[in-house]
Amino acid sequence: MCELSRMSSRTPPDSPSLFEAAPLVPDFELERLARRQGFWPVAGTDEAGRGPLAGPVVAAAVILDPDNIPDGLNDSKKLTAARRAVLFDVILASAHVSIASSSPLHIDVRDIRKASLDAMRRAVAGLPVRAAYVLADGRDVPDGLACPGKAVIKGDGRSLSIAAASIIAKVMRDRMMERAGVVFPGYGFELHAGYGTQVHRDAIERQGPCLLHRMSFRPLKRE
């Protein structure tokens, strides 16, 4: 276990010394490899909402039951909204799940990368079962984890645990932005989830920004 911990701290995100070839669709091989090395359970973590002009970034952490993995898990971007909604309920019913978010103000103060990683860290910390190893989507492992972790580039297309986390984070954020459309009418948050569509930009020009807008993001940022 100590040896794998040392490896995870010194190898680059996609080093073949730990995780070999990337599969075409997510599978459970990265989790099984960690288990063979003595790390169990394994959590996957991912976030949704790095790019929008408004709203929080939402992260999820998921520990799947290896004997009850939902069918059809994949990168949330490759699934329809209806399919994501079905899998959201199935994942909640069959796995350990935790969700955390970073607010627009947090994003403005710390920057979107740090705010995203902090939400991922808090999601992992909030799991009802403590993870022994974490697979994190992207190029970075969140600071402050209570266990070793590995960054997995395009992890939502490689690891079933990360794919499950991507679905939870995406559905939760979309639902938060639907509610935001009621609380802050006129921006169309329920339609574009805060992304910089022309409808959204026109609404900002017409109404000005609201509390959900990320003022460090262009075109909202004032030079």
HELIX and SHEET records of a PDB file:
HELIX    1   1 CYS A    2  ARG A   10  1                                   9    
HELIX    2   2 GLU A   29  ARG A   36  1                                   8    
HELIX    3   3 SER A   76  LYS A   78  5                                   3    
HELIX    4   4 ALA A   81  SER A   94  1                                  14    
HELIX    5   5 PRO A  104  ARG A  110  1                                   7    
HELIX    6   6 ILE A  112  ALA A  125  1                                  14    
HELIX    7   7 GLY A  155  GLY A  157  5                                   3    
HELIX    8   8 LEU A  160  VAL A  183  1                                  24    
HELIX    9   9 PHE A  189  HIS A  192  1                                   4    
HELIX   10  10 GLN A  198  GLN A  207  1                                  10    
SHEET    1   A 5 HIS A  96  SER A 102  0                                        
SHEET    2   A 5 VAL A  57  ILE A  63 -1                                        
SHEET    3   A 5 VAL A  42  ALA A  48 -1                                        
SHEET    4   A 5 TYR A 133  ASP A 137  1                                        
SHEET    5   A 5 GLY A 149  VAL A 152  1                                        
END                                                                             
